[in-house]
Amino acid sequence: PKKVFSYTLGKIRDMFSLVSLAYPVFTSSLHSSPFLWEAFSEILEPNRNSFKPIYLLFIDEAAMALPHLAYPAVAFSERVVAVGDPLQLKPVVCLDDRAIVLHEKLYSENKYVNRLSPTRTSVYHRVALCNTGSFDDIGKSVFLDSHRRCQPRIVETFSEIAGYKNLIVNTEEHNGLDRIKKLGGSNLLFYSIENFDSRRPNTNMFEVDF
């Protein structure tokens, strides 16, 4: 006979406490996050106001994520930190093109509808309490003004395009030749593999065997 397990809120709380000792940090996509506690959803859902299994939820690239994808994780989190740039690419909206055009035509000027628009808003807009889904509506966010990734000349280029202001560049300018020398003195080589005689399409088996 099939075994039926009985879970209580207290047992689930204890289980998450023990699991967190071994795995204090979980990483997941927003699409997969609901499956982290799917087996306990019947108990967690009615008690989610009194027990949050996630102490701190960190959402990266929040401006490229749709709000409804974040809801399952946010609903079971005590605190949420979302990092994103609304001036970058918009979220991928899985709606028919005709539905998107119709929605824009009917509601683009309605700020109350636009605040929750599936064609405009992102996780960033909701967390930052933006009144619209416009890319230039930064809401009540905290601007991270220190940049530590790209070289200054690259930063100057995208700052001019995106209209960033007061950005502090903490990276040093490097000469490309100096970096090549550190790699052994040779350029990295890239070449097409489309015309190679291979058992698999677009695969150079010589490189695999090598």
Secondary structure, DSSP 8 states (H G I E B T S, - for coil): --------HHHHHHHHHHHHHH-S-----TTTGGGGGGGGHHHHGGGTTT--SEEEEEESSGGGS-HHHHHHHHHTEEEEEE---TTS------S-HHHHHHHHHHHTT-HHHHTT-TTT--HHHHHTT-SS--TT--TT-----EE-SS-HHHHHHHHHHHT--S-EE------HHHHHHHTTS--------TTS--SSTT--HHHHH-
